[in-house]
């Protein structure tokens, strides 16, 4: 059985979070990078990290709780009978969220922080005019550009092996990467 649990961020107190905007490269940045790629004859590589938000931890010091409705609570108890003691009178289970998940209002921002943290350890720098564009000068002097759009990634660069190096490092860190 395969399924996806999605949090209902509508129930979250928005006053707790100072910034929960979706990280998205500016339209001008995207168009500039696409024009650069067209003029220089660069190919593009679009990457998707499966379950991206689950790769990001909840901020330290914050506790996020979620209510599993009766149907999901029943399925949880079927697979983990020891959870039965936590089922409330309405058939729900309240759980603490350790990793960010789809539907939480802070998910996209925390995923952005995790991804940029990792890319910066690999030599990328944030563009000064758009923090959702990251650039790396490779050892051979060629540039590699990564554009971030919520949980999608666009990689631009002259050399095929450079673009695929990005895919390889992301696979090594986050496993489920598709092009």
RAFENTA-V743800 format. One line per field, one symbol per residue. ss: DSSP state (H for helix, E for strand, C for the rest). psi: psi as a letter, one per 40 degrees, with the letter a starting at -180 (. if undefined). A space follows every 50 residues. Layout:
BEGIN
ss = ???
psi = ???
END
This chain:
BEGIN
ss = CCCCCCCCHHHCCHHHCCCCCCCECCHHHHHHHHHHHHHHCCEEEEEEEC CHHHHCECCCCCCEEEEECHHHHHHHHHHCHHHHHHCCCCCCEEEEECEC CCCCCCHHHHHHHHHHHHHHHCCCEEECCEEEEEEEECCCCCEEEEEEEC CEEEEEECCHHHHHHHHHHHHHHHCCEEC
psi = hhihhhigedeiheedhdhfihhhiidddddddddddddefiiihhihhh fddeehiihhehhhiihhiddddddddddgdeedeehaeeeihhihhdii ihdideddddddddddddddeeeiihhdeheehiihhideeiihhhhhgb eihhhiidhddddddddddddddecghi.
END
